[in-house]
Amino acid sequence: MSVTPAIDTKAATRGGKRKKSFVELLFEGRAFFALIAIVIVFSLMSPNYFTVSNFLIMASHVAIFGLLAIGMLLVILNGGIDLSVGSTLGLAGVVAGFLMQGVALPQIGFILYPSVWVVVVLTCLLGAVVGAVNGVLIAYLRVPAFVATLGVLYVARGIALLMTNGLTYNNLGGRPELGNTGFDWLGFNRLAGVPIGVLVLFLFAIASHILLTRTAFGRWLYASGGNERAAELSGVPVKRVKISVYVLSGICAAVAGLVLSSQLTSAGPTAGTTYELTAIAAVVIGGAALTGGRGTVIGTMLGAFVIGFLSDGLVIIGVSAYWQTVFTGAVIVTAVLLNSIKYGRR
């Protein structure tokens, strides 16, 4: 006759659902608490910092990096990297500026001025094409992501320089009689007092959050980023997912290029230089693992706001641009260190 030992169900429940300590909660929410600390410190140092108008201005600056960071998050979740987003942003702005200036058709002696929405669609398609090139190189031709996207970085930047001969497209507001006005709508208009660029960022963030948490594609992405071989054996279309994330990253970069060019009412071939590093930093500060499979849209948005609010705060209190680079770099190194501690324990 066997005797079954009694099981303390309450103890088992407590063991399965262990309450997190204050240190653990502080560690997991470090991006949020860092943002709160930045706001408090700079509010005490400058009376102009803690105002609604200043927050909206800073948020419009964050919109550029935030859009790039959303695309970068999708790529990093897949275990890759996209160094071409800054150049894609610059190329997208140049192409938009080129279209807004009018497309000459010498065969028929006519200049075509596309409407602003046609320009937006064509520019987004361009970003998708650049992303697809990255995806095909990495997924099918087995080129390492670092090398493939670095090469595309130079190609995209070179095309932008060739198109403009190193110059800048100015006065992109268009003319009413030509039907190509409205390009500055993204950069200057507001809806309920909120800049359109900020609203675009939050729409992309919400869509990406739903994509990652409520769709099969999101489950495939986390699975392939965590263990690509196991995901492939489980029936996940790994190559299709890989190409898709690079296409989405290219589209996000193109939209960021449109927003930036609209804010500046000009488009230059050097726009977006080193922005890819800022996007990676936002993702890392938000708690994502560079090895793939771990990260959230909410964390990435917090990371983008940490970088943006820190940079603008340093400008407001008059800190030298050289020290701004030092402080930003220190924040990035600290974030990487904390991520290493967190995921190293696992």
KOLVOSE-582592 format. One record per residue: x, y, z of N, C-alpha, C in turn; residue in three letters; residue number from 1. Coordinates in steps of 0.2 Angstrom, whole numbers. Layout:
((X; Y; Z); (X; Y; Z); (X; Y; Z); 'ALA'; NUM)
...
END
This chain:
((4; -6; 0); (0; 0; 0); (4; 6; 0); 'MET'; 1)
((4; 10; -5); (8; 16; -6); (4; 22; -2); 'SER'; 2)
((9; 27; 0); (6; 33; 4); (8; 39; -1); 'VAL'; 3)
((3; 43; -2); (4; 49; -6); (6; 54; -2); 'THR'; 4)
((12; 58; -2); (13; 63; 2); (8; 69; 1); 'PRO'; 5)
((7; 72; 7); (2; 78; 6); (6; 84; 3); 'ALA'; 6)
((2; 87; -1); (5; 93; -4); (2; 100; -2); 'ILE'; 7)
((6; 104; 0); (4; 111; 3); (2; 115; -3); 'ASP'; 8)
((-4; 115; -5); (-6; 119; -11); (-5; 126; -11); 'THR'; 9)
((-6; 129; -5); (-5; 136; -3); (3; 138; -4); 'LYS'; 10)
((7; 133; -2); (14; 135; -3); (16; 134; -10); 'ALA'; 11)
((13; 129; -14); (15; 129; -21); (12; 135; -25); 'ALA'; 12)
((7; 137; -23); (4; 143; -26); (9; 149; -25); 'THR'; 13)
((11; 149; -18); (15; 155; -17); (22; 154; -21); 'ARG'; 14)
((24; 148; -22); (30; 147; -25); (30; 149; -33); 'GLY'; 15)
((24; 147; -36); (22; 148; -43); (21; 156; -44); 'GLY'; 16)
((19; 159; -39); (17; 166; -41); (21; 171; -35); 'LYS'; 17)
((27; 170; -35); (31; 174; -30); (30; 181; -32); 'ARG'; 18)
((29; 185; -26); (29; 192; -27); (35; 195; -28); 'LYS'; 19)
((36; 200; -33); (42; 203; -34); (44; 208; -29); 'LYS'; 20)
((50; 208; -28); (52; 213; -23); (53; 220; -26); 'SER'; 21)
((53; 225; -22); (54; 232; -24); (60; 233; -29); 'PHE'; 22)
((65; 230; -27); (71; 231; -32); (70; 228; -38); 'VAL'; 23)
((66; 222; -39); (65; 219; -45); (60; 223; -49); 'GLU'; 24)
((55; 226; -46); (50; 230; -49); (54; 237; -52); 'LEU'; 25)
((58; 239; -48); (62; 245; -50); (67; 244; -56); 'LEU'; 26)
((70; 238; -56); (74; 235; -61); (70; 235; -68); 'PHE'; 27)
((64; 231; -67); (61; 230; -73); (58; 236; -76); 'GLU'; 28)
((56; 241; -72); (53; 248; -74); (58; 253; -75); 'GLY'; 29)
((64; 251; -76); (70; 256; -76); (69; 262; -81); 'ARG'; 30)
((67; 260; -87); (66; 265; -92); (61; 271; -90); 'ALA'; 31)
((55; 268; -87); (50; 273; -84); (52; 277; -79); 'PHE'; 32)
((56; 274; -74); (58; 278; -68); (64; 283; -71); 'PHE'; 33)
((68; 281; -75); (73; 285; -78); (70; 291; -81); 'ALA'; 34)
((64; 290; -85); (61; 296; -88); (58; 301; -83); 'LEU'; 35)
((55; 298; -78); (52; 302; -72); (58; 306; -69); 'ILE'; 36)
((63; 303; -68); (69; 306; -65); (72; 312; -69); 'ALA'; 37)
((72; 311; -75); (74; 316; -80); (70; 322; -80); 'ILE'; 38)
((63; 321; -80); (58; 326; -80); (59; 330; -73); 'VAL'; 39)
((60; 327; -68); (60; 330; -61); (66; 334; -61); 'ILE'; 40)
((72; 331; -63); (78; 335; -62); (78; 341; -66); 'VAL'; 41)
((76; 340; -73); (77; 346; -77); (71; 351; -75); 'PHE'; 42)
((66; 349; -73); (61; 354; -70); (63; 358; -65); 'SER'; 43)
((67; 355; -60); (70; 359; -55); (76; 364; -57); 'LEU'; 44)
((79; 362; -63); (85; 366; -65); (82; 371; -70); 'MET'; 45)
((77; 371; -73); (74; 376; -77); (67; 377; -77); 'SER'; 46)
((64; 383; -76); (57; 384; -76); (53; 383; -82); 'PRO'; 47)
((57; 383; -88); (54; 382; -94); (54; 375; -97); 'ASN'; 48)
((56; 370; -93); (56; 363; -95); (49; 360; -94); 'TYR'; 49)
((46; 361; -88); (40; 358; -86); (34; 362; -88); 'PHE'; 50)
((33; 362; -95); (27; 366; -97); (24; 362; -103); 'THR'; 51)
((18; 362; -104); (15; 358; -109); (17; 360; -116); 'VAL'; 52)
((19; 366; -118); (21; 368; -124); (28; 365; -125); 'SER'; 53)
((32; 365; -120); (39; 362; -121); (39; 354; -122); 'ASN'; 54)
((34; 351; -118); (33; 344; -119); (31; 342; -126); 'PHE'; 55)
((27; 346; -129); (24; 344; -135); (30; 345; -140); 'LEU'; 56)
((34; 350; -139); (40; 352; -144); (45; 346; -143); 'ILE'; 57)
((46; 344; -137); (51; 338; -136); (48; 332; -139); 'MET'; 58)
((41; 331; -138); (38; 325; -141); (39; 325; -149); 'ALA'; 59)
((38; 330; -152); (39; 331; -159); (46; 329; -161); 'SER'; 60)
((51; 330; -157); (58; 328; -159); (58; 321; -158); 'HIS'; 61)
((55; 318; -153); (56; 311; -151); (52; 307; -157); 'VAL'; 62)
((47; 310; -160); (44; 306; -165); (48; 303; -171); 'ALA'; 63)
((53; 307; -172); (58; 304; -178); (62; 298; -175); 'ILE'; 64)
((65; 299; -169); (68; 293; -166); (64; 287; -165); 'PHE'; 65)
((58; 289; -162); (53; 284; -160); (51; 280; -166); 'GLY'; 66)
((49; 283; -172); (47; 279; -178); (53; 274; -180); 'LEU'; 67)
((59; 277; -180); (65; 272; -182); (66; 267; -177); 'LEU'; 68)
((64; 268; -170); (65; 263; -165); (60; 258; -165); 'ALA'; 69)
((54; 259; -168); (49; 254; -168); (51; 249; -174); 'ILE'; 70)
((53; 252; -179); (56; 247; -184); (62; 243; -182); 'GLY'; 71)
((66; 246; -179); (72; 243; -176); (70; 238; -171); 'MET'; 72)
((65; 239; -167); (63; 234; -162); (61; 228; -165); 'LEU'; 73)
((57; 228; -171); (55; 222; -174); (61; 218; -177); 'LEU'; 74)
((66; 222; -180); (72; 218; -182); (76; 215; -177); 'VAL'; 75)
((77; 219; -171); (80; 216; -165); (77; 210; -162); 'ILE'; 76)
((70; 210; -162); (66; 204; -159); (68; 198; -163); 'LEU'; 77)
((69; 199; -170); (71; 194; -174); (78; 191; -174); 'ASN'; 78)
((82; 195; -170); (89; 193; -169); (93; 196; -174); 'GLY'; 79)
((91; 202; -177); (95; 205; -182); (97; 212; -180); 'GLY'; 80)
((99; 216; -185); (101; 223; -184); (100; 226; -191); 'ILE'; 81)
((98; 233; -190); (97; 237; -197); (100; 243; -196); 'ASP'; 82)
((106; 243; -199); (110; 249; -199); (109; 254; -204); 'LEU'; 83)
((104; 253; -209); (102; 257; -215); (97; 262; -213); 'SER'; 84)
((93; 262; -207); (87; 266; -206); (89; 273; -207); 'VAL'; 85)
((95; 275; -205); (96; 282; -205); (97; 285; -212); 'GLY'; 86)
((100; 281; -216); (101; 282; -224); (95; 281; -227); 'SER'; 87)
((90; 277; -225); (84; 276; -228); (80; 282; -227); 'THR'; 88)
((80; 285; -221); (77; 291; -219); (79; 297; -224); 'LEU'; 89)
((86; 297; -224); (88; 303; -229); (86; 302; -236); 'GLY'; 90)
((86; 296; -239); (84; 294; -246); (77; 296; -246); 'LEU'; 91)
((73; 294; -242); (66; 295; -242); (64; 302; -242); 'ALA'; 92)
((68; 306; -238); (67; 314; -238); (69; 317; -245); 'GLY'; 93)
((74; 314; -248); (77; 317; -254); (72; 315; -260); 'VAL'; 94)
((69; 309; -260); (64; 307; -265); (58; 311; -264); 'VAL'; 95)
((56; 312; -258); (50; 316; -257); (51; 323; -260); 'ALA'; 96)
((57; 326; -258); (58; 333; -260); (59; 333; -268); 'GLY'; 97)
((62; 328; -271); (62; 328; -278); (55; 328; -281); 'PHE'; 98)
((51; 324; -279); (44; 323; -281); (40; 330; -280); 'LEU'; 99)
((41; 333; -275); (38; 339; -273); (40; 345; -278); 'MET'; 100)
((46; 345; -280); (49; 350; -285); (46; 349; -292); 'GLN'; 101)
((43; 343; -293); (41; 342; -300); (45; 337; -304); 'GLY'; 102)
((42; 332; -307); (45; 328; -311); (45; 330; -319); 'VAL'; 103)
((50; 331; -322); (51; 334; -328); (50; 328; -333); 'ALA'; 104)
((46; 329; -338); (45; 324; -344); (46; 327; -350); 'LEU'; 105)
((53; 327; -352); (55; 331; -358); (52; 328; -364); 'PRO'; 106)
((50; 322; -365); (48; 319; -371); (41; 322; -373); 'GLN'; 107)
((37; 325; -368); (31; 328; -370); (31; 335; -368); 'ILE'; 108)
((37; 338; -365); (37; 345; -363); (33; 346; -358); 'GLY'; 109)
((33; 342; -352); (28; 343; -347); (31; 341; -340); 'PHE'; 110)
((29; 345; -335); (32; 344; -328); (26; 342; -324); 'ILE'; 111)
((27; 336; -321); (22; 333; -317); (23; 334; -310); 'LEU'; 112)
((18; 337; -307); (18; 339; -299); (13; 334; -296); 'TYR'; 113)
((15; 329; -293); (11; 324; -289); (8; 327; -283); 'PRO'; 114)
((2; 325; -281); (-1; 327; -275); (3; 325; -269); 'SER'; 115)
((2; 328; -263); (6; 326; -257); (5; 319; -255); 'VAL'; 116)
((-1; 316; -256); (-3; 309; -254); (1; 304; -259); 'TRP'; 117)
((1; 306; -265); (5; 302; -270); (12; 302; -268); 'VAL'; 118)
((15; 307; -266); (22; 308; -263); (23; 303; -257); 'VAL'; 119)
((18; 303; -252); (19; 299; -246); (19; 292; -248); 'VAL'; 120)
((14; 290; -252); (13; 283; -254); (20; 280; -258); 'VAL'; 121)
((22; 284; -262); (28; 282; -266); (34; 282; -261); 'LEU'; 122)
((35; 286; -257); (40; 286; -252); (40; 280; -247); 'THR'; 123)
((34; 279; -245); (33; 273; -241); (35; 266; -245); 'CYS'; 124)
((33; 266; -251); (35; 260; -256); (42; 260; -256); 'LEU'; 125)
((46; 266; -257); (53; 266; -257); (56; 263; -251); 'LEU'; 126)
((54; 265; -245); (56; 262; -239); (55; 254; -239); 'GLY'; 127)
((49; 252; -241); (48; 245; -241); (53; 241; -246); 'ALA'; 128)
((54; 244; -252); (59; 241; -256); (66; 240; -253); 'VAL'; 129)
((68; 246; -250); (75; 246; -247); (75; 240; -241); 'VAL'; 130)
((69; 240; -237); (69; 234; -232); (69; 227; -235); 'GLY'; 131)
((65; 227; -241); (65; 220; -244); (72; 218; -247); 'ALA'; 132)
((76; 223; -249); (83; 221; -251); (87; 218; -245); 'VAL'; 133)
((86; 222; -240); (89; 219; -234); (87; 212; -232); 'ASN'; 134)
((81; 211; -232); (78; 205; -230); (80; 199; -234); 'GLY'; 135)
((80; 200; -241); (82; 195; -246); (89; 194; -245); 'VAL'; 136)
((93; 199; -244); (101; 198; -243); (102; 193; -237); 'LEU'; 137)
((98; 195; -232); (99; 191; -225); (96; 184; -225); 'ILE'; 138)
((90; 184; -227); (86; 178; -227); (88; 172; -232); 'ALA'; 139)
((89; 175; -238); (90; 170; -243); (97; 169; -245); 'TYR'; 140)
((101; 175; -245); (108; 174; -248); (112; 174; -242); 'LEU'; 141)
((110; 173; -236); (114; 172; -230); (119; 177; -228); 'ARG'; 142)
((118; 183; -230); (123; 188; -229); (122; 190; -221); 'VAL'; 143)
((127; 191; -217); (125; 193; -210); (122; 200; -210); 'PRO'; 144)
((117; 201; -205); (113; 207; -205); (117; 213; -205); 'ALA'; 145)
((123; 213; -201); (127; 218; -200); (130; 221; -206); 'PHE'; 146)
((133; 216; -210); (136; 217; -216); (131; 220; -222); 'VAL'; 147)
((125; 216; -222); (120; 218; -227); (118; 225; -226); 'ALA'; 148)
((116; 226; -220); (113; 233; -219); (118; 239; -219); 'THR'; 149)
((124; 237; -217); (129; 242; -218); (130; 244; -226); 'LEU'; 150)
((130; 238; -230); (131; 240; -237); (125; 244; -240); 'GLY'; 151)
((119; 242; -238); (113; 246; -240); (114; 253; -237); 'VAL'; 152)
((116; 254; -231); (117; 261; -228); (121; 265; -233); 'LEU'; 153)
((127; 263; -236); (131; 266; -240); (127; 267; -247); 'TYR'; 154)
((124; 262; -250); (121; 263; -256); (115; 268; -256); 'VAL'; 155)
((111; 268; -251); (106; 273; -250); (108; 280; -249); 'ALA'; 156)
((113; 281; -245); (116; 287; -244); (119; 290; -251); 'ARG'; 157)
((123; 285; -254); (126; 287; -261); (120; 289; -266); 'GLY'; 158)
((115; 286; -266); (110; 287; -271); (107; 294; -269); 'ILE'; 159)
((106; 296; -263); (103; 302; -261); (108; 308; -263); 'ALA'; 160)
((114; 307; -262); (119; 312; -264); (120; 313; -271); 'LEU'; 161)
((119; 307; -275); (119; 308; -282); (113; 311; -285); 'LEU'; 162)
((107; 310; -282); (101; 314; -284); (101; 321; -283); 'MET'; 163)
((105; 323; -278); (105; 330; -276); (111; 334; -278); 'THR'; 164)
((116; 330; -280); (123; 332; -281); (126; 336; -274); 'ASN'; 165)
((123; 333; -269); (126; 335; -262); (122; 342; -260); 'GLY'; 166)
((117; 344; -263); (113; 350; -261); (107; 348; -258); 'LEU'; 167)
((103; 353; -256); (97; 352; -252); (91; 354; -256); 'THR'; 168)
((85; 351; -256); (79; 353; -258); (76; 358; -253); 'TYR'; 169)
((74; 364; -255); (71; 369; -251); (64; 370; -253); 'ASN'; 170)
((61; 374; -248); (54; 376; -250); (49; 371; -253); 'ASN'; 171)
((48; 366; -249); (44; 360; -251); (37; 362; -249); 'LEU'; 172)
((35; 368; -248); (28; 369; -247); (23; 368; -253); 'GLY'; 173)
((26; 369; -259); (22; 368; -265); (18; 374; -266); 'GLY'; 174)
((14; 374; -272); (10; 380; -274); (3; 378; -275); 'ARG'; 175)
((-2; 382; -273); (-9; 380; -274); (-11; 379; -281); 'PRO'; 176)
((-8; 383; -286); (-10; 382; -293); (-8; 375; -296); 'GLU'; 177)
((-2; 373; -293); (0; 366; -295); (-3; 360; -292); 'LEU'; 178)
((-6; 361; -286); (-10; 356; -283); (-5; 351; -279); 'GLY'; 179)
((1; 354; -277); (5; 350; -273); (7; 353; -266); 'ASN'; 180)
((2; 356; -263); (3; 359; -257); (1; 354; -251); 'THR'; 181)
((3; 355; -245); (1; 351; -240); (7; 347; -237); 'GLY'; 182)
((13; 348; -240); (19; 343; -237); (21; 345; -230); 'PHE'; 183)
((20; 352; -228); (22; 354; -221); (16; 352; -216); 'ASP'; 184)
((11; 349; -219); (6; 347; -214); (8; 342; -208); 'TRP'; 185)
((12; 337; -210); (15; 333; -205); (19; 336; -200); 'LEU'; 186)
((23; 341; -202); (28; 344; -198); (25; 350; -193); 'GLY'; 187)
((20; 353; -196); (18; 359; -192); (11; 359; -190); 'PHE'; 188)
((6; 355; -193); (-1; 355; -191); (-2; 351; -184); 'ASN'; 189)
((-7; 353; -181); (-9; 350; -174); (-16; 348; -174); 'ARG'; 190)
((-17; 342; -171); (-24; 340; -170); (-25; 340; -162); 'LEU'; 191)
((-30; 344; -160); (-32; 344; -153); (-26; 347; -149); 'ALA'; 192)
((-22; 351; -152); (-16; 354; -149); (-10; 349; -149); 'GLY'; 193)
((-10; 343; -152); (-5; 338; -152); (-2; 338; -159); 'VAL'; 194)
((5; 339; -160); (8; 339; -166); (6; 332; -170); 'PRO'; 195)
((5; 333; -177); (3; 327; -181); (9; 322; -181); 'ILE'; 196)
((15; 324; -180); (21; 319; -180); (20; 315; -174); 'GLY'; 197)
((18; 317; -168); (17; 314; -162); (12; 309; -163); 'VAL'; 198)
((6; 311; -166); (0; 306; -167); (2; 301; -172); 'LEU'; 199)
((6; 302; -177); (9; 297; -181); (13; 292; -177); 'VAL'; 200)
((17; 294; -173); (21; 290; -169); (17; 285; -165); 'LEU'; 201)
((12; 288; -161); (8; 284; -157); (3; 279; -161); 'PHE'; 202)
((1; 281; -167); (-3; 276; -171); (2; 270; -173); 'LEU'; 203)
((8; 272; -175); (13; 266; -177); (14; 262; -171); 'PHE'; 204)
((15; 265; -165); (16; 261; -159); (10; 257; -157); 'ALA'; 205)
((4; 259; -157); (-2; 255; -156); (-2; 249; -161); 'ILE'; 206)
((-1; 251; -167); (-2; 246; -172); (3; 240; -171); 'ALA'; 207)
((10; 242; -169); (15; 238; -168); (14; 233; -162); 'SER'; 208)
((11; 237; -157); (9; 233; -151); (4; 228; -152); 'HIS'; 209)
((-1; 229; -156); (-6; 224; -157); (-3; 219; -162); 'ILE'; 210)
((1; 221; -166); (4; 216; -171); (8; 211; -167); 'LEU'; 211)
((12; 213; -162); (16; 209; -158); (12; 205; -152); 'LEU'; 212)
((7; 207; -150); (4; 204; -144); (-3; 200; -146); 'THR'; 213)
((-6; 202; -152); (-12; 199; -154); (-13; 195; -160); 'ARG'; 214)
((-7; 194; -163); (-7; 191; -170); (-2; 185; -170); 'THR'; 215)
((-3; 181; -175); (1; 175; -176); (8; 177; -178); 'ALA'; 216)
((8; 183; -182); (15; 185; -184); (19; 187; -178); 'PHE'; 217)
((16; 190; -173); (20; 192; -167); (23; 186; -163); 'GLY'; 218)
((19; 181; -163); (21; 175; -160); (27; 172; -164); 'ARG'; 219)
((26; 172; -170); (31; 169; -175); (38; 173; -174); 'TRP'; 220)
((37; 180; -173); (43; 184; -172); (47; 183; -166); 'LEU'; 221)
((43; 182; -160); (46; 181; -154); (50; 174; -154); 'TYR'; 222)
((46; 169; -157); (49; 162; -157); (55; 162; -162); 'ALA'; 223)
((55; 165; -167); (61; 165; -172); (67; 169; -169); 'SER'; 224)
((65; 174; -165); (70; 178; -162); (74; 174; -156); 'GLY'; 225)
((69; 170; -153); (72; 167; -147); (76; 161; -149); 'GLY'; 226)
((74; 157; -154); (77; 151; -156); (75; 149; -163); 'ASN'; 227)
((79; 152; -168); (77; 152; -175); (76; 144; -178); 'GLU'; 228)
((80; 140; -176); (80; 133; -178); (74; 130; -175); 'ARG'; 229)
((73; 130; -169); (67; 127; -166); (60; 130; -169); 'ALA'; 230)
((60; 137; -170); (54; 139; -173); (53; 137; -180); 'ALA'; 231)
((58; 136; -184); (58; 133; -191); (55; 126; -190); 'GLU'; 232)
((58; 122; -186); (55; 115; -185); (48; 115; -183); 'LEU'; 233)
((46; 120; -179); (39; 120; -177); (34; 123; -182); 'SER'; 234)
((37; 124; -188); (32; 127; -194); (32; 134; -195); 'GLY'; 235)
((36; 138; -191); (36; 145; -192); (39; 147; -198); 'VAL'; 236)
((36; 151; -203); (39; 153; -209); (45; 158; -207); 'PRO'; 237)
((51; 156; -205); (56; 160; -203); (58; 165; -208); 'VAL'; 238)
((59; 163; -214); (62; 168; -219); (57; 173; -221); 'LYS'; 239)
((51; 171; -221); (45; 176; -223); (45; 181; -217); 'ARG'; 240)
((46; 179; -211); (45; 184; -205); (51; 188; -205); 'VAL'; 241)
((57; 186; -207); (63; 190; -207); (63; 195; -212); 'LYS'; 242)
((60; 193; -218); (60; 199; -224); (54; 204; -221); 'ILE'; 243)
((49; 201; -218); (44; 206; -216); (46; 211; -211); 'SER'; 244)
((50; 209; -206); (52; 214; -201); (57; 219; -205); 'VAL'; 245)
((61; 218; -209); (65; 222; -213); (61; 227; -217); 'TYR'; 246)
((56; 224; -220); (51; 229; -224); (48; 234; -220); 'VAL'; 247)
((45; 231; -214); (42; 236; -209); (47; 241; -207); 'LEU'; 248)
((53; 239; -205); (58; 244; -203); (59; 249; -208); 'SER'; 249)
((60; 247; -215); (61; 252; -220); (55; 257; -221); 'GLY'; 250)
((49; 254; -220); (43; 259; -220); (43; 264; -214); 'ILE'; 251)
((45; 262; -208); (45; 266; -203); (50; 271; -204); 'CYS'; 252)
((56; 270; -207); (61; 274; -208); (59; 279; -214); 'ALA'; 253)
((55; 277; -219); (53; 282; -224); (48; 287; -221); 'ALA'; 254)
((43; 284; -216); (39; 289; -213); (42; 294; -209); 'VAL'; 255)
((48; 292; -205); (52; 296; -201); (55; 301; -206); 'ALA'; 256)
((57; 299; -212); (60; 304; -216); (55; 309; -219); 'GLY'; 257)
((49; 307; -220); (43; 312; -222); (42; 317; -216); 'LEU'; 258)
((42; 314; -210); (40; 319; -204); (46; 324; -203); 'VAL'; 259)
((52; 321; -204); (58; 326; -203); (58; 331; -208); 'LEU'; 260)
((57; 329; -214); (58; 334; -220); (52; 339; -220); 'SER'; 261)
((46; 337; -217); (41; 341; -216); (42; 346; -211); 'SER'; 262)
((45; 344; -205); (47; 349; -200); (52; 354; -202); 'GLN'; 263)
((56; 352; -206); (62; 356; -209); (60; 360; -215); 'LEU'; 264)
((54; 358; -218); (52; 360; -225); (58; 360; -230); 'THR'; 265)
((62; 355; -229); (68; 354; -234); (70; 347; -233); 'SER'; 266)
((74; 345; -238); (76; 338; -238); (84; 338; -241); 'ALA'; 267)
((88; 335; -236); (95; 335; -238); (98; 328; -238); 'GLY'; 268)
((103; 326; -242); (105; 320; -243); (109; 317; -236); 'PRO'; 269)
((111; 321; -232); (114; 319; -226); (110; 319; -220); 'THR'; 270)
((103; 320; -221); (98; 319; -215); (98; 312; -213); 'ALA'; 271)
((98; 311; -206); (97; 305; -203); (104; 302; -202); 'GLY'; 272)
((110; 305; -202); (116; 302; -201); (117; 300; -194); 'THR'; 273)
((119; 294; -192); (120; 291; -186); (113; 290; -182); 'THR'; 274)
((107; 292; -185); (101; 290; -182); (100; 283; -180); 'TYR'; 275)
((103; 279; -184); (102; 272; -183); (105; 270; -176); 'GLU'; 276)
((110; 273; -174); (113; 272; -167); (108; 274; -162); 'LEU'; 277)
((105; 280; -163); (100; 282; -158); (94; 277; -158); 'THR'; 278)
((92; 275; -163); (86; 270; -163); (88; 263; -159); 'ALA'; 279)
((94; 261; -161); (96; 255; -157); (97; 257; -149); 'ILE'; 280)
((99; 263; -148); (100; 264; -141); (93; 265; -137); 'ALA'; 281)
((88; 267; -141); (81; 268; -138); (78; 261; -137); 'ALA'; 282)
((80; 256; -141); (77; 249; -140); (81; 246; -134); 'VAL'; 283)
((87; 247; -134); (91; 244; -128); (89; 247; -122); 'VAL'; 284)
((88; 254; -121); (86; 257; -115); (79; 254; -113); 'ILE'; 285)
((75; 253; -118); (68; 250; -117); (68; 243; -114); 'GLY'; 286)
((74; 240; -114); (74; 233; -111); (74; 227; -116); 'GLY'; 287)
((75; 229; -122); (75; 223; -127); (82; 220; -127); 'ALA'; 288)
((82; 214; -128); (89; 210; -129); (91; 210; -136); 'ALA'; 289)
((98; 212; -137); (100; 212; -143); (101; 205; -147); 'LEU'; 290)
((101; 200; -142); (101; 193; -145); (94; 191; -148); 'THR'; 291)
((89; 195; -147); (82; 193; -150); (78; 190; -145); 'GLY'; 292)
((71; 190; -147); (66; 187; -143); (63; 190; -137); 'GLY'; 293)
((66; 196; -135); (64; 199; -129); (64; 207; -130); 'ARG'; 294)
((58; 210; -129); (57; 217; -130); (50; 219; -131); 'GLY'; 295)
((48; 225; -130); (41; 227; -130); (41; 234; -134); 'THR'; 296)
((35; 236; -137); (34; 242; -140); (34; 247; -134); 'VAL'; 297)
((31; 246; -129); (30; 251; -123); (37; 253; -121); 'ILE'; 298)
((41; 248; -119); (48; 249; -117); (52; 253; -122); 'GLY'; 299)
((51; 251; -129); (55; 255; -134); (53; 262; -134); 'THR'; 300)
((46; 264; -133); (44; 271; -133); (47; 274; -127); 'MET'; 301)
((47; 271; -121); (50; 274; -115); (57; 276; -117); 'LEU'; 302)
((61; 271; -120); (68; 272; -121); (69; 278; -126); 'GLY'; 303)
((64; 279; -131); (65; 285; -136); (64; 291; -132); 'ALA'; 304)
((59; 291; -127); (57; 297; -124); (63; 299; -119); 'PHE'; 305)
((66; 294; -116); (72; 295; -112); (77; 299; -115); 'VAL'; 306)
((79; 296; -121); (84; 299; -125); (82; 307; -127); 'ILE'; 307)
((76; 307; -130); (74; 314; -132); (73; 319; -127); 'GLY'; 308)
((70; 317; -121); (69; 322; -116); (76; 323; -112); 'PHE'; 309)
((81; 319; -112); (87; 320; -109); (91; 325; -114); 'LEU'; 310)
((91; 324; -120); (95; 328; -125); (92; 335; -125); 'SER'; 311)
((85; 336; -125); (82; 342; -125); (83; 346; -119); 'ASP'; 312)
((83; 342; -113); (84; 345; -107); (91; 348; -106); 'GLY'; 313)
((96; 344; -108); (103; 347; -108); (104; 353; -112); 'LEU'; 314)
((100; 354; -118); (100; 360; -122); (97; 366; -118); 'VAL'; 315)
((91; 364; -115); (88; 370; -111); (92; 373; -106); 'ILE'; 316)
((96; 368; -102); (100; 371; -97); (107; 374; -99); 'ILE'; 317)
((108; 373; -106); (114; 376; -108); (120; 372; -108); 'GLY'; 318)
((119; 365; -107); (125; 361; -107); (128; 361; -114); 'VAL'; 319)
((135; 360; -114); (139; 360; -121); (137; 354; -125); 'SER'; 320)
((136; 354; -131); (135; 349; -136); (139; 343; -135); 'ALA'; 321)
((146; 344; -133); (150; 339; -132); (149; 335; -125); 'TYR'; 322)
((146; 338; -120); (144; 335; -114); (138; 331; -115); 'TRP'; 323)
((133; 333; -120); (127; 330; -121); (129; 323; -124); 'GLN'; 324)
((134; 323; -129); (136; 316; -131); (138; 312; -126); 'THR'; 325)
((142; 314; -121); (145; 310; -116); (139; 307; -111); 'VAL'; 326)
((134; 312; -110); (129; 309; -105); (124; 304; -109); 'PHE'; 327)
((123; 305; -115); (119; 301; -119); (123; 294; -120); 'THR'; 328)
((129; 294; -121); (133; 288; -121); (133; 284; -115); 'GLY'; 329)
((134; 288; -109); (134; 285; -102); (127; 281; -101); 'ALA'; 330)
((121; 284; -103); (115; 281; -102); (114; 275; -106); 'VAL'; 331)
((117; 275; -112); (116; 269; -117); (121; 263; -114); 'ILE'; 332)
((127; 265; -111); (131; 260; -108); (128; 257; -102); 'VAL'; 333)
((125; 261; -98); (121; 259; -92); (116; 254; -94); 'THR'; 334)
((112; 256; -99); (106; 252; -101); (108; 245; -103); 'ALA'; 335)
((114; 245; -107); (116; 238; -110); (119; 234; -104); 'VAL'; 336)
((122; 237; -99); (124; 234; -93); (119; 231; -89); 'LEU'; 337)
((113; 234; -88); (108; 232; -84); (104; 226; -88); 'LEU'; 338)
((104; 227; -95); (101; 221; -99); (105; 215; -98); 'ASN'; 339)
((112; 216; -98); (116; 210; -97); (115; 207; -91); 'SER'; 340)
((114; 211; -85); (113; 208; -79); (106; 204; -79); 'ILE'; 341)
((101; 207; -82); (94; 204; -81); (94; 198; -85); 'LYS'; 342)
((97; 198; -92); (96; 192; -96); (101; 187; -94); 'TYR'; 343)
((107; 189; -91); (112; 184; -89); (110; 180; -83); 'GLY'; 344)
((106; 183; -79); (103; 179; -73); (98; 173; -76); 'ARG'; 345)
((95; 174; -82); (90; 169; -84); (94; 164; -88); 'ARG'; 346)
END
